[in-house]
């Protein structure tokens, strides 16, 4: 076989896979006859027997992503009584549901710059085939307001901090909070210049990207929102070992750490006890996951225990205080009493 014919055969195989990838998935298989017709439309002259042999090789090759939907297929026979495929499809890298989930995650993210959302969503949409793009056209996707305050440095931050974590280097950054004019203003800690941080991990919680790190001025673990960080730079200084931080002498486990930091609040997780009505269980599990433990009480209510920073529990109780009664620790009880008195005074005359 000449070199030209070998190359042409390769191109035909490439075109076959390209057609199946663009027009098929598990729910939209293609008959071999249609595949031959599309090859002819693309300028390739080939017969059904050649396509059948090539498809057999591809179907048997797990890495090709070409599959035969045997449960949906029926044998096609021509006048020579040859058997052909009738349910060919390309096993897409992402299912429509997975792509939709990723797109919604970007669409409703609370920290992705608005002008980058269309670009990211467009890239994800192009990963699907024509059936997916038809149902997920950009014109049909609901968009959030473009007036939301966003940090345009977010993706640069993710890239730089990711490299710093990989290289185990400290970073410097100016940390800020949004002011009444919806722009970032340096925090008190950054008022005199950039802060020096030892980055350990980046996580997503409540729609925001957080950096778990240590501030060089302190001896504990803390969290910084990436969308509030500007002027991020990687230094040549090695990160501070986690075992040098308070509460982490034996090291740390990221999953365990996240379980006890539901809102990425400051503070050390503590044993919090409270009594809850049965209808509060779903709210408790949504907030604390498997980190919550329950014991049935004689009155039908539940004794609950969680391990989270007091600040997390304060904020959560303000939402669901009508369903739960905190019983410890005493420091948390005192704070909740103070909140109750402040709220009572504020709304006494309403």
N, C-alpha and C positions, 0 to 999 in steps of 0.2 A: 504494500500500500504506500502510495506517495505521501510525502510530508504534507502536501496541500490537502489530501483527503483525510489524513489523520487529524489535522487542525480543524477541518470542516466538521468532522464527527464530534470533536470536543465541543465545538460551538453549538451543534445541534443539542447535545446533552445539556449544555448550559442554558440554552433557550427553553428546553423542556421544563427544567427546574424553575426557571424564571416565570414561565407561564403559570405553572401550578402554584408558585408562591404568591403571585399577584391575584389569581382568580379563585383559589380554592382554600378550604380549611375543612375540618372534620364535618361540619354541618353543610358544607357546599362542595361535594366531590364533583369530579369531572369525568365524563365518559372518554374512553380512549379515542373514539371517533372525533370528538370535539377537539382534543389535543392535537390530532393530526391536522385538522382544519386550521387551527390557530398557528401551527408551524408553517403551513402553506401560506397563510396570510403574512407571516413574518419573512417569507422568501426562502424557506427551506423545503426542498423536495425530498420527501421520505415516505415510505409505505408503512402500513399498519404493522406488518410483521417486524420491521426494524424497530418501531416504537415499542412494540410489545417486549422484545428482547431487552431493549435499553431499560424499560420500566421494571422489568423483572430484576435486573441488576441493581437498580436504585432502591426498589422495595426491600430487597434482601440486605442492602447496606444500611444499617441502623443510623449511621451518621449523615445520611443523605436527606433525612426529614421527609422523604417521599413515602407515602403509605397507601395501602389499598384498603378501602372500606368494605371488607368482605361481607359484613352484616347488612350493608345497603346495596351490594352489587348483585347483578344477575349476569350470567354468561352471555356474551354476544358472539354469535357464530355467523360467519359469512358462507358463501357457497362452497368453500373448500373445507368447511367444518372446523376451522381454526378457532381457538378460544382467545378472547381479548379481555383486557381489564375494562371495567365499567364504573369503578368507584375510586378513582385516583384523587389524592389530595396531598397538600403540603402541610406538614405538622408545624404550625407557626411557633416561633420562639416564645411569643406571648399570646395568650388567649384573649379574645375580646374583653372578657371580664377583668383580666389582669391589667390590660391597657387602660380600661375605663377607670379602674381603681387608682392607677398611677396618675392619670390625667386629673381626676377629681382631687387627688392629694395636692397637686400643684395649683389647680384652680382655686381651691379654698384654703391654701396655705396662708398663714397670717404674716409671713415674713419674706416671701418671694417678691422681689420688685415687680410691680405690675407690668412694666414695659418688656419684661423678660418672659412673662407667662405665655404670651402667644407663641414666642419662639420655641419654648420648651414643649408646649402642648403640640405644636406643629411637628416637632421631631418625633414625639411619641405616636402621633396619629399616622405618620408615614411608616411606622413599623408594622402597622396592620395592613391587611389586603384591601381590595376595592370594596368588599362588603362592609368592612369595618369603617372605612373612610366615608362611605355613603351614609351610614348612620351617625357618624361622629364628625360631620362637616363643621368647620370652624364657625360657620354662620349660625349653627344650632347650639353651640356651646355657650352657656350663660357665663358672663364675665362679671367680675367684681369691679367696684368703682376704682377708677384710676387716681382718685384723690387720696388714697390711703398713704400715710407716711411710711416710706420704705428706705432701707439703707442700700444704696446701689453697690456697695462694696461687699455684699453678702457672699457672692460666689467666689470672689477673690479671697475672702476670709476663709471659706471652707477649704479652698485649695492650699493656701499658705499654712493654715493650722494643721491640715492633714499631713503635709510634708514635715512640719515640725514634730508632730507626734511620731511619725515614722522614723525621723532622725534623732528623736529624743533630745530636742533642743528647746530652750526657753524662747518665749516670744515677748515682744513689747506691744502694747496697744493703748489707745485712748478709749476709755469706756464712757458711754453717755446715756442720758435719759431724754425722752422727748419733752420739749417744753411746750408752752401754750401756743407757740407759732408752728408746732408740728415739725420742728427740726431738732436734731440731736444736740444736746448741750453736755459738755464734760461733767462727769460725776465729781463728787467731792474728792474721791480717790485719785482722779485724773486731773484735778485742777492745776497741779504743779508740774504736769508732764505725764508721759506714758507710764503705765504700770508694767511690772515685770512678772510674767506668769510662767508656771510649769504646766504645760498642757498634757492631759492624760487620755481623754476620750471626748468625742463629739456624739451627742445623742439628740433625738427628737422627742419632745414632750409637750403635750397640749398645743400642737401646731407650731412650735418654735424650736429652733436649733439651739442647743446649749453646749457650752464647753465646760467639761469637768476639769478643774485645774487647782493649782495652789498659787495664791498671791505671795510673792516673795516677802511681803511685809508681815505675813502671818504664818501660823503653824498648822492650819487646818485645811480641809478640802472645801472648795467653793465652786460656784457656777456662774458663768457669764453667758448672756444671750448673744449669739453671733451677730444678730441684726443690730445690736447696740455697740458693736466694736468697730473702731475706725483706726486707720494708720497701723495695721498689723504688720509686724516685721519679725523675721526669724533671727535670733542671735546665735552666737557661737557657744553660748553657755549651756552645759548639760542640764537636763531637767532634774529637779529635786526628787530623790527616791520617795515613793509613796510611804514606805515604812518609817520615814522621818516625821510624818504628820501625825497629829493627835488623833487617836482612835484607829490608827491603821498600822500599828506596830507589826501585826502579823500579815500585812498585805491587804489586798482588797479584791472583791469579786464584783464586776460591773453589774451583772444581773441582780445580785443581792442588794447592791447599792441603789439601783433604780427602784427596786421594790419598796424601799423605805424612804424614797424621795419623790412622792407623787407629783409635787408641783415644783420641783427643783428649788425649794426654799433653802434659806440659810439655816444652819443649826444642825446639831447632832440628833439622830433619831432616838426617841425615848419611848418607853413603854406607856402607852395611853390606854386607859380603860374607860368604857362607857356602856350604858344600857340602851338598847335599841328596840323599837317596835318591829315586829316581823316584816312590815311593809317597807322598812328601811334597808333590808338586806341587799336588794338589787343596787341601791345607791352606794352602799358600803363596798360591795364587790367591785362596782365600776370604779371607785376611787382607789381602793387599797388592794384589789385583786386577791391572790392567795396569801397575801401577807396578813389578812384578817383571820382571826379565829373566833368561833362562836360556841357558847354554852347555853343550853335552854334553861330558863328560870321557871320556877313553879307558877308564876303569874302569866306565863305565855310569852313574855318578852325574852330578850337575849342579852347575856353578858358578852361583851366584845372586847378584844385586845388587838391593838395594832402597834407597830413600831415605826413612828414617823417623827419629824421635827415638830415641836409644839406649834410653830407658825403654820404648818400645813393643817394641823387639826383645828386651829383657831379659825382659819378661813373656811374650812369645810363645815364646821359647826354653825357658822353664820348662815350657811345655805340650808342646812337640814336640822337646825336646832329644835324644831318642833317634833322631830322623830327620835331624837337621841338625848341622853342625859350623861354628861361627862362625870366620871367619878374619880379620876386621878390622871396626872399628879396634882398636888395642891397648887403648884405654880400656875398651871393651866387653868384651874378652877378660879383662881384669883383674877387672872386676865379676863376670863369670860364674864365674871361678875362686873368688872370695870366696864367692859363693852356694853353689858346690859344696862348699866346705870347711865352711860353716855347716850345710848339709843333712846332710853326712856325719857331723858331730859329733852332730847332733840325733838321728839315726836309727841310729847305730853300734851301740847296745845293743838295738835292737828285735828 
